[in-house]
Amino acid sequence: MTVDSFLKKAWSESGPKVISGFSRPFYHNLSGLMYGRRYDKKAYGGMIRHTEAGMLTQWASQVPENGVIVEIGCYGGLSTSYLLSGLKKKNGKIYAIDPFNSDLDKQAELTDDCVPLEKKPTKELVASRLENNGFGGMFELIEGYSQEAATAWDPSIKIDFLWIDGNHEQAYQDFKDFEPYLAPGARVAVHDAHPRYGYAAVVEDVKRIFNSRPWTDLEHVKSIISGKLAN
Ligand SMILES: C[S@@+](CC[C@H](N)C(=O)[O-])C[C@H]1O[C@@H](n2cnc3c(N)ncnc32)[C@H](O)[C@@H]1O
């Protein structure tokens, strides 16, 4: 299946439901029930669905031993917690990037208006949530912007899973900025990539990302499009 036909099916009414004779929505729903209800979405101000949370956990648990995840757009730490709960099995580390509640004037200039700035969680609040969830020593919160974090990135740290959920007008740029640091076979997942319940700019960027090079294991889970770099 070509990327274009995969995306077309993902965004159609019927969707790419059966792969190799196996119902993907059933698998996604099961993952959601088993893993995607651990954290209080309302309290965290989270923006992912249970099925998406379940699959983030599953994908995080599939990185290699001591694997590295980069999350762009951490907000209150909901998706971070799901990623960490999968990553725990692999003794891995997550770098979660977000401006949190720093320099709100700058955020007001750069914002895509996706989250209310007056209620932004602090880095300290998110750190204490992650500690309380049992993830001490497994995370580094980077207070700032993905473009700055990419420029300062230590090239010796290879990324096994890149989760893009930051500024919805720069998903392609986020991918390109971190692409040089992706490990062979790394997974990339992009949130809000659906024409009906996502953002038009992300939809366009996802087309560009997944047409820019060969991929395997393409998956569509609600508004997430994900795949692994083909070696
Ligand atoms: C949709 S929220 C993330 C939600 C979170 N992933 C979850 O599901 O719980 C997007 C977050 O990305 C942040 N953001 C915006 N631009 C960013 C950038 N360039 N780098 C990192 N974070 C960014 C926003 O301030 C906001 O906190």
The ligand as an SDF file (V2000), in Angstrom:
LIG
                    3D

 27 29  0  0  0  0  0  0  0  0999 V2000
   -1.6340   19.7720   22.4970 C   0  0  0  0  0  0  0  0  0  0  0  0
   -0.5500   20.2650   23.7550 S   0  0  0  0  0  0  0  0  0  0  0  0
    0.2980   18.7730   24.1440 C   0  0  0  0  0  0  0  0  0  0  0  0
   -0.5570   17.7790   24.8620 C   0  0  0  0  0  0  0  0  0  0  0  0
    0.1740   16.5780   25.4040 C   0  0  0  0  0  0  0  0  0  0  0  0
    0.9910   15.9420   24.3630 N   0  0  0  0  0  0  0  0  0  0  0  0
   -0.8250   15.5790   25.9360 C   0  0  0  0  0  0  0  0  0  0  0  0
   -1.3940   14.8480   25.1270 O   0  0  0  0  0  0  0  0  0  0  0  0
   -1.0320   15.5000   27.1450 O   0  0  0  0  0  0  0  0  0  0  0  0
    0.6710   21.1510   22.8350 C   0  0  0  0  0  0  0  0  0  0  0  0
    1.7680   21.6970   23.7320 C   0  0  0  0  0  0  0  0  0  0  0  0
    2.8980   22.0310   22.8950 O   0  0  0  0  0  0  0  0  0  0  0  0
    3.4420   23.2320   23.3550 C   0  0  0  0  0  0  0  0  0  0  0  0
    4.2470   23.8070   22.2640 N   0  0  0  0  0  0  0  0  0  0  0  0
    3.9010   24.7140   21.3260 C   0  0  0  0  0  0  0  0  0  0  0  0
    4.9250   24.9520   20.5100 N   0  0  0  0  0  0  0  0  0  0  0  0
    5.9470   24.1760   20.9220 C   0  0  0  0  0  0  0  0  0  0  0  0
    7.2660   23.9700   20.4780 C   0  0  0  0  0  0  0  0  0  0  0  0
    7.7450   24.6110   19.4110 N   0  0  0  0  0  0  0  0  0  0  0  0
    8.0590   23.1100   21.1580 N   0  0  0  0  0  0  0  0  0  0  0  0
    7.5720   22.4280   22.2270 C   0  0  0  0  0  0  0  0  0  0  0  0
    6.3180   22.5740   22.6890 N   0  0  0  0  0  0  0  0  0  0  0  0
    5.5150   23.4330   22.0490 C   0  0  0  0  0  0  0  0  0  0  0  0
    2.2300   24.0350   23.7430 C   0  0  0  0  0  0  0  0  0  0  0  0
    2.5880   25.1370   24.5540 O   0  0  0  0  0  0  0  0  0  0  0  0
    1.3950   22.9740   24.4480 C   0  0  0  0  0  0  0  0  0  0  0  0
    1.7540   22.8770   25.7980 O   0  0  0  0  0  0  0  0  0  0  0  0
  1  2  1  0
  2  3  1  0
  2 10  1  0
  3  4  1  0
  4  5  1  0
  5  6  1  0
  5  7  1  0
  7  8  2  0
  7  9  1  0
 10 11  1  0
 11 12  1  0
 11 26  1  0
 12 13  1  0
 13 14  1  0
 13 24  1  0
 14 15  1  0
 14 23  1  0
 15 16  2  0
 16 17  1  0
 17 18  1  0
 17 23  2  0
 18 19  1  0
 18 20  2  0
 20 21  1  0
 21 22  2  0
 22 23  1  0
 24 25  1  0
 24 26  1  0
 26 27  1  0
M  CHG  2   2   1   9  -1
M  END
$$$$
